[in-house]
Amino acid sequence: MKYLITSALPYVNGTKHLGNLVGSLLPSDIYARFLRLKGQNVLYICATDEHGSPTEVAAKQEGITPQELCDRQYDIQQTMNKFYNLSFDYFGRSSSANNIKLTQYIAQKLEENGFIEERVIKQYFSVDDNMFLADRFIIGTCPYCGNENARGDQCEACTKVLDATDLINPKSAISGSSNLELRETKHLFLLQSKLAQDLEKWVNSNETWPKLVKSIAQKWLKEGLQDRCITRDLSWGVPVNKPGYENKVFYVWFDAPIAYIAATKDWSDIDSKNRDYLDWWSSKSDTKYVQFMGKDNIPFHTITFPATIMGAGSEFKQPDFIKGVNWLNYYDGKFSTSSKRGIFMNQAMDLYPADYWRYALVSCMPESDDSNFTWEGFAKAINNDLADAYGNFVQRISVMNKKYFGDAIPDGGVETDVEKRLESDLTKLIQEYDENMSNIEFRKSVQTLYSIFNLANAYIAEKEPWKRAKEGDMQDVALTMRYAFNMARLCAVLSSPIIPETSEKVYNAFGISQDLRKFPSENIHEELSVLKPGHVVSQPEILFQKILPERIAELKTIFGDENLKTANKHGKELHI
């Protein structure tokens, strides 16, 4: 079996915030790294989501073309991908030639199979903006939950998919004008209602899906699927390959998921050594396909995109597992790109190294429910888990070994009951960590990893090598150092999917070669003797600097802390 992993495509309307990072980009990367660590065959794919009215309007406001805006944003996104160590095998673009061809091909197959229908509808035209408004550029009150800032395509508060005409008191999100007219225009509709039974059967067959994902999909099905308009009156997007539609493009949510497939074809086209993209995407392949996304994307990935694939003939692979993540809030207020609330990925880059963010965000990842990012929680994760537990352990053993034995791991000593208990406890914790990571439960994984760090420290505390050295029992000190360095190696290996830069520092300082960086075998006794006597080690740099209370207070002043009342009031949007 091989693993295909996709992360929800980051949209190009501005810099992404930490909620976007923790919602799909970071968890998908951790899972890909974990599988590679275990020797699995992995293809990790993502791309920028470039089409749609927000891009067209933003480009118009800047006086540039949508293509120029997307080129710039793609470069910015790639810079952030590199900083946060997102290990994509390929990071493409939804505007690629392959995505245009593939989107048009799938639309053609849907029409041939009777799942696309042309309809004349009434759509809002903004007199003051002199344009038809795409659904997301109409805001008003949600008729279902009363949210006064619902968009015309979806209410983010209740996740209900809407038509713009459903909104109460609609107005233009571009100008704020309520001078709207309903005008007739023709569009293509995906007949989701005809696929409802097949979709329900497919959703219910996926018994391992997280509760969040399955409940949202089943909620949609229970409420009854509506046919979905898949074209727009725009110039920027995938052209509709149908006479009479020369001035229309496909809806961004129609072509964006198809970009997963197209980006894989882009990847396979680059290097002849790569296997054909259909080796990964064919419905008959031996691929396990895992998707990662925030909960607002779940309806499109459990209903609309699967319906598209079914209606087109089920030629392509459907997801086997969908990891949906809830909202990460900033002090009980929602992160928002459009409102510039919370901490943005480019701002975070200027504050702390990537591993600080990766570990802290996984520690508060909103897997089972919405969770909060706070500076106090951030500091606790860095200070307690990384600086005190992991970093301090690595520094202590390096200093002690240098003092007692020089630059090499010492020989000598006979294993005691303490070492046997260490092996037993470590075996259980590694099995637990393996199970949690395999089940894509990352907060549990971090908790187990922290327990492994603590186990390493507890071993040193119990053995008291400094006391044994004073007593002249250097044989036992040697044994303790040897076990400690092998524990440090295992800590670096196990934590590498989450904090890869730190693992590299430990690998380099302790001379841990590539063949010793694999996921540990079940024989932990053997794993704790991999680094042999005479193996040369050096003292690494301080792995983590503590975040002091005065720094927390400073960060709260800059970014705000009370329900976002002051969030980003003093913060500035940083540009790369």
C-alpha positions, 0 to 999 in steps of 0.5 A, a space after each residue: 500500500 502507498 499513501 496519498 496525502 493532501 492538505 486543503 489548498 491555501 487560498 491566495 487572498 492574503 497571508 494565512 493565519 495560524 488557524 490555517 496552519 494548524 487546520 490542514 497544513 501542519 497536521 498533513 505534514 506531520 502525518 506525511 513525515 511520520 509515515 516516511 519515518 516508518 518506511 511507507 511510500 508517501 506522496 504529499 500534495 498541495 497547491 495554491 487555490 487561485 481562482 474565484 472572485 476574491 482574487 479578481 476583486 483584489 487584483 482590480 483594487 491593486 491595479 494588477 492582473 489576477 495572474 500577477 497577484 497569484 504569482 506573487 502570492 504563490 511565492 509568498 506561500 512557498 516562502 512560508 512553506 519552507 520556513 515551517 518545514 512543510 515537506 510537500 512532494 509537490 506544491 502546485 497551483 490551481 491555475 495550472 494548465 493540467 487543472 484547466 484541462 482536467 476540470 473541463 474534462 470532468 465537467 464534460 463527463 458529468 454532462 455526458 452522464 446526465 449530471 449537469 443541467 443548464 438553468 436560468 437563474 436570478 443573481 444579484 447585480 450590484 448597480 454601484 459596483 457594476 458587476 454580478 456579485 459572486 455568492 461570497 461577495 454578498 453578505 447578510 443575515 443567515 436565515 438559519 442561525 441569525 449570523 449577521 455576517 454570513 456570506 452568500 455561499 456559506 455561513 461560517 457560524 453554522 456551516 450551512 451552505 447558502 444561496 445568496 438569495 437566502 440571505 436577509 438584508 443582503 449587501 455588497 461585500 465590496 462596496 457595502 452597497 445594498 443597491 442590488 438587483 436580481 437579474 437573469 443569467 444562465 448557469 450550469 448546475 451539478 445535480 447533486 440530488 440525483 447522487 444523494 443515495 450513492 453519497 449517503 451509502 458512501 459516507 456511511 461506509 466510512 466507519 473510521 472517519 472522525 465524528 466531526 467529519 461524519 456528523 457534518 456530512 450526514 447533516 447535509 444528507 439529512 437536510 436534503 442535497 441541493 443541486 449546486 451552481 458550478 459556474 460564475 460570471 467572472 473572467 478569472 478562473 477555469 474557462 467553461 468549455 461550452 458554447 454560450 459560456 465564453 464569459 463565464 468560468 467554473 466555480 472555484 469550489 468546483 475546480 479547486 479539489 480537482 487541483 489535487 489530481 492536477 497537481 499530482 499530474 504536474 508532479 509526474 510530468 516534471 520527472 520521468 522517474 515519477 510514476 504516472 499520476 493515475 498510479 496514485 489517483 485511479 480508483 483501482 489503485 492500491 492507494 490509501 488517500 487521506 485528506 486534511 482540512 478545517 471544518 468549513 471545508 468538510 461539506 465540499 470534501 464529503 459531498 460536492 467533490 465526491 459527487 463530482 467524482 461519482 457523476 463523472 464515472 468514478 474514474 478517480 480515487 475517493 478519500 479513505 480518511 478525512 481528518 477534519 479540524 475544528 477552529 483554533 481561536 485566539 483568546 476565544 475569538 476566531 482567527 480571521 484572514 479577512 478581518 486580520 484577527 490573530 497571528 499570521 504566519 508571516 508575523 510568527 516567522 519573525 517571532 520564533 523558530 518554526 519548531 516552537 510554532 509546530 509543537 505549540 500548535 499541535 499541543 492545542 490542535 482543535 481536534 475534538 472541539 474548538 480550542 484556544 491559542 493563548 500566549 500563556 499556553 504557547 509559553 507553557 508548551 515551549 518552557 515545560 515540554 521543550 526547554 525543561 523536559 527535552 532540551 535540558 535532558 540533551 544538555 545535561 547528558 552532553 555536559 556530564 559526558 564531556 566532564 567524565 568521559 570526553 567526546 565519546 560514549 563510554 564503555 562499561 557497566 552492567 544493566 540493572 533493574 533500572 535499565 530493565 524498567 526503563 526498557 519496559 516503560 519505553 516500549 509501552 510509550 512508543 507503542 502508544 505513540 505509534 498508535 496515536 500517530 497512526 490514528 491521526 490523533 496528534 494531541 494525544 501523540 504530543 502528550 505521549 511524546 512529552 511522557 517519553 521526554 519525562 521518562 528520559 529525565 526520570 531515568 537520569 534522576 534515579 541513576 544520579 550519575 553525579 553521585 555515582 561519580 563522587 563515589 567512584 562507580 564510573 562503570 555505572 556512570 558509563 552505563 547511564 551515559 550510554 543509555 541516556 544518549 540512546 534515549 536522546 536518539 530515540 527522542 529525536 527520532 520520535 519527535 522528528 515529524 513534529 519538530 524536524 529542525 530540532 531533530 536535525 540539531 540532535 542528529 548532527 551533534 550526536 553523529 546520528 547517521 541516516 540509517 539510525 533515524 528510522 522509527 524504532 523496532 519493537 526490540 527496545 533493548 536493542 534500540 537502547 544500544 544502537 550508539 556504541 562505546 567510542 561513538 563520538 558526540 558533541 554538545 549541541 547548541 541550546 535547543 530552546 530558549 525559555 519565554 519569560 513572563 515579561 515577554 508574554 506580557 509584551 506579546 499580549 500588548 502587541 497582538 491583544 488578548 481579550 476576545 480580540 477586542 484589541 487583537 492586532 490593534 497595534 500589530 502590523 501586517 508584515 510582508 515578505 
